[in-house]
Amino acid sequence: MTTTRIQSGRCIVRILVVGGSGLIGAHVVEVLRERGHAATTVARTARPGVDHLVDVDAASVDDLRPLLADHDGVVYATRTDEQRPLPKPIYPQFRHDNVEPVVRLFTAARLEGLSRGVVMGSYYTCFDRLHPQWRLAERHTYIRCRVEQAREGREAAGTDLPVAVLELPFVFGRAGDRLPNWAGPLDRWARSRTPLVAPTGGTAAASARSVAEVTVDALEGASGDDIPVADENLTWDDMLGRIAAAVGRPRRVSRMPSGAAKAALRLGGALQALGRKESGINPTYLADLMLAELFIEPTTGRPLGQALRETFGEGAA
């Protein structure tokens, strides 16, 4: 039985946020509470503001049902490092990390009668739909598992529990000491004396705060849509240049020839193969992604400047 309430003429919902202490989850909790909703947080590690300590990768449906009881909706905001090389074959591990917890979570949510859900996904699934000729799910285990995550999570939820999948690009921002997991190497590079070099192509980008706003909009509307999210579309050289400015070392970003980028990434793929390892994004085909314009339209129009400063400003790393 869910607990939707009316308070001062407004519908108040109670949401369980899995990964509620992470970069995006913490912002979702903040926006929910700002709008007058109730938020309960679940995380693996004890931190201030965490209500329940649960490893959702290991939790069964029966473990999850008491956490979901008396809630109206659930947000799944955990993630996996898709670039970390693992011993072959990696598909079972990526499925274990990305797909199976979502299936169990939304099975439990359906059994508890929840009425709305959101999964933090990847913008690669958007491009997999838009460009089937790229064969992204076939070539990249991480993208395959993100596609399966969305499909099987919705199947587990059933028809009475709509699940929105937010397809997220690079997300900038900070939540306490939580930063994007890719921020550290870029921060150190921008602060170093090493020349900045970028390939052609670019990426969509969003702030964690903006992602949270879109998440709560989806929850309030009980959306079941695929929702690509972007505040701005950036070329790689523009992104690196803005990071360098944010760390206080503004300088020119040189353009890397496409052939050099392809050769370097394919060499990385060959070295991984020799070590009988793989990563979720296959480096053999990564150049095709890096050199493309992975842009999302329309953008929200919200500026990224504050989130860039939070991620890469003084003392950020």
C-alpha positions in Angstrom: 0.0 0.0 0.0 1.5 3.3 -1.0 1.3 6.5 1.0 0.6 9.4 -1.4 -0.7 12.2 0.7 -2.4 15.6 0.1 -0.8 18.5 2.0 -2.0 22.0 1.4 -3.5 21.0 -1.9 -0.4 19.3 -3.2 0.3 15.6 -3.8 3.2 14.5 -1.7 5.1 11.3 -2.7 7.5 9.2 -0.7 10.5 8.0 -2.8 13.2 5.5 -2.0 16.5 6.6 -3.5 18.9 3.7 -4.0 22.4 5.2 -4.2 21.1 8.2 -2.3 24.5 9.3 -1.0 26.1 9.4 -4.5 26.7 12.3 -6.7 23.3 12.1 -8.5 21.3 10.4 -5.8 22.2 13.1 -3.2 20.9 15.8 -5.6 17.7 13.9 -6.2 17.1 13.7 -2.5 17.7 17.4 -2.2 15.3 18.3 -5.0 12.6 15.9 -3.7 12.7 17.6 -0.3 12.8 21.1 -1.8 9.5 20.3 -3.6 7.9 19.0 -0.4 8.3 15.2 -1.1 9.6 12.6 1.3 12.9 10.8 0.5 14.4 7.7 2.1 18.0 6.9 1.2 19.8 3.5 0.7 23.5 3.1 0.2 26.3 0.5 0.6 28.4 2.7 2.9 27.4 4.5 6.1 27.4 8.3 5.6 25.5 11.2 7.1 22.0 11.2 5.7 21.9 7.5 4.8 18.8 5.8 6.2 19.5 2.1 5.2 22.7 0.3 4.6 22.1 -2.3 1.8 24.2 -3.8 -0.9 21.6 -3.9 -3.7 23.9 -6.1 -5.8 23.4 -8.9 -3.2 19.9 -8.1 -1.9 17.1 -10.5 -2.8 13.5 -9.5 -3.7 12.5 -10.4 -0.1 15.3 -8.2 1.3 14.1 -5.3 -0.7 10.4 -5.5 -0.1 10.5 -4.1 3.5 12.6 -1.1 2.3 10.0 -0.3 -0.4 6.9 -0.8 1.7 4.9 2.4 2.2 6.7 4.2 -0.6 5.2 5.5 -3.8 8.3 5.3 -6.0 11.9 4.3 -6.3 15.0 5.8 -8.0 17.9 3.5 -8.9 21.0 5.8 -8.9 24.0 3.5 -8.7 26.6 2.9 -11.4 29.4 0.7 -12.6 32.8 1.7 -13.9 32.6 0.7 -17.6 36.2 1.4 -18.4 37.9 -0.8 -15.7 39.4 -3.8 -17.5 38.3 -7.2 -16.1 39.3 -10.8 -17.0 37.3 -12.3 -19.8 34.5 -12.9 -20.2 33.1 -9.7 -18.6 29.4 -10.0 -19.6 28.4 -12.1 -16.5 30.0 -9.5 -14.2 28.4 -6.5 -16.0 25.0 -8.2 -16.0 25.4 -9.0 -12.3 26.2 -5.3 -11.6 23.9 -3.5 -14.0 20.9 -5.7 -14.9 20.1 -8.2 -12.1 19.8 -5.6 -9.2 17.4 -3.6 -11.3 15.2 -6.6 -12.1 15.1 -7.6 -8.4 14.4 -4.0 -7.3 11.5 -3.4 -9.7 10.1 -6.9 -9.0 10.0 -6.0 -5.3 8.5 -2.5 -6.2 5.7 -4.1 -8.2 4.9 -6.5 -5.4 4.7 -3.6 -3.0 2.4 -1.6 -5.2 4.7 1.3 -6.1 3.4 3.6 -8.8 6.6 5.2 -10.3 10.2 4.6 -10.8 13.4 6.1 -12.4 16.6 4.3 -13.5 19.8 6.4 -14.1 20.9 5.0 -17.4 23.4 5.9 -20.1 23.1 8.1 -23.2 24.7 5.3 -25.2 21.3 3.6 -25.2 19.9 6.7 -26.9 22.5 6.5 -29.6 21.9 2.7 -29.9 18.3 3.5 -30.8 19.2 6.4 -33.1 22.1 4.7 -35.0 21.5 0.9 -35.2 24.3 0.8 -37.8 26.8 1.6 -35.1 26.1 -1.8 -33.5 26.8 -0.4 -30.1 25.1 -3.1 -28.0 26.9 -5.8 -30.1 30.3 -4.2 -29.7 30.3 -2.9 -26.2 29.3 -5.1 -23.2 28.4 -2.1 -21.1 25.9 -0.7 -23.6 24.4 -4.2 -24.1 23.8 -4.4 -20.4 22.3 -0.9 -20.2 19.9 -1.9 -23.0 19.0 -5.1 -21.1 18.7 -3.1 -17.8 16.1 -0.8 -19.2 14.1 -3.6 -21.0 14.2 -6.1 -18.2 13.7 -3.6 -15.4 10.5 -2.5 -17.1 9.4 -6.0 -17.7 9.9 -6.7 -14.0 7.9 -3.6 -13.0 4.9 -4.6 -15.1 2.3 -2.3 -16.6 1.1 -0.6 -13.4 4.6 0.7 -12.5 6.0 3.0 -15.2 9.7 3.3 -15.2 11.5 6.3 -16.7 15.1 5.7 -17.9 17.2 8.9 -17.8 19.9 8.5 -20.5 22.8 10.4 -19.0 25.9 11.9 -20.6 29.0 13.3 -18.8 27.6 14.6 -15.5 29.4 17.4 -13.7 29.0 18.6 -10.1 29.7 17.7 -6.5 27.8 16.2 -3.6 29.9 16.6 -0.4 33.1 14.8 -1.3 31.4 12.9 -4.2 32.7 13.8 -7.6 32.3 12.2 -11.0 34.5 9.0 -11.1 36.2 10.3 -14.3 37.0 13.7 -12.9 40.3 12.9 -11.1 42.4 12.1 -14.2 41.1 15.1 -16.1 41.7 17.4 -13.2 45.3 16.2 -12.8 45.9 16.6 -16.6 44.5 20.1 -16.6 46.6 21.1 -13.7 49.8 19.6 -15.1 52.2 21.1 -17.6 51.3 18.4 -20.2 49.9 19.8 -23.4 46.1 19.4 -23.8 45.2 17.5 -26.9 41.6 16.5 -28.0 40.2 14.6 -30.9 37.4 15.8 -33.1 33.9 15.0 -31.9 32.2 15.8 -28.7 29.7 14.9 -26.0 26.5 16.0 -24.4 26.9 17.1 -20.7 24.7 17.9 -17.8 25.0 19.0 -14.2 24.0 16.7 -11.3 21.5 19.3 -10.2 19.8 19.3 -13.6 19.6 15.5 -13.7 17.9 15.7 -10.3 15.4 18.2 -11.6 14.5 16.0 -14.6 14.3 13.0 -12.3 11.8 14.6 -9.9 9.8 15.9 -12.9 9.6 12.2 -14.2 8.5 11.0 -10.7 5.8 13.6 -10.3 4.5 12.8 -13.8 4.9 9.0 -13.3 6.7 8.9 -16.6 7.7 5.7 -18.3 9.7 7.3 -21.1 13.3 7.1 -22.2 14.6 10.6 -21.4 17.9 11.8 -22.8 19.3 14.6 -20.6 21.7 17.3 -21.7 22.3 20.9 -20.6 25.0 21.7 -23.2 26.7 19.9 -26.1 30.5 20.3 -26.0 33.2 19.5 -28.4 36.1 17.7 -26.7 38.4 20.6 -27.1 35.8 23.0 -25.6 35.3 20.7 -22.7 39.0 20.4 -21.9 39.5 24.1 -22.4 36.7 24.9 -19.9 38.2 22.4 -17.4 41.6 24.0 -17.7 40.0 27.4 -17.0 38.2 26.0 -14.0 41.4 24.7 -12.4 43.1 28.1 -13.0 45.4 27.0 -15.9 43.7 28.2 -19.0 45.5 27.3 -22.2 45.1 26.3 -25.8 43.8 22.8 -26.6 45.4 21.2 -29.7 43.4 19.0 -32.1 44.6 15.4 -32.3 44.5 13.9 -35.8 41.7 11.3 -36.2 44.2 8.7 -37.4 46.3 9.1 -34.3 43.3 8.8 -32.0 42.2 5.6 -33.7 45.6 4.0 -33.6 46.2 4.8 -29.9 42.8 3.3 -28.9 43.1 0.3 -31.0 46.6 -0.4 -29.5 44.9 -0.2 -26.1 42.4 -2.8 -27.3 45.1 -5.1 -28.6 47.0 -4.9 -25.3 43.9 -5.7 -23.3 43.3 -8.7 -25.5 46.8 -9.9 -25.0 46.2 -9.8 -21.2 42.9 -11.6 -21.7 41.0 -8.7 -20.3 38.1 -6.6 -21.6 36.4 -3.3 -20.5 32.7 -2.5 -20.8 33.4 0.0 -23.6 35.6 -1.9 -26.1 38.7 0.3 -26.9 38.9 -1.2 -30.3 35.7 0.6 -31.2 36.0 3.5 -28.7 37.5 5.7 -31.4 34.3 5.5 -33.4 32.5 6.9 -30.4 35.1 9.5 -29.4 35.2 11.0 -32.9 31.4 11.2 -33.3 29.3 14.1 -32.1 27.4 12.4 -29.2 25.1 15.4 -28.9 21.5 15.4 -27.5 18.8 17.7 -28.8 17.0 19.5 -27.4 19.2 20.6 -24.4 17.7 22.0 -21.3 19.6 25.3 -21.8 20.8 25.4 -18.2 24.4 26.6 -18.0 27.1 24.2 -16.9 29.5 26.8 -15.4 28.7 26.3 -11.8 28.8 22.5 -12.0 32.2 22.8 -13.8 33.6 25.0 -11.0 32.3 22.6 -8.4 33.9 19.6 -10.2 37.3 21.2 -11.1 37.6 24.3 -8.9 40.3 24.9 -6.3 40.6 21.8 -4.1 38.0 19.8 -6.1 40.2 16.7 -6.8 
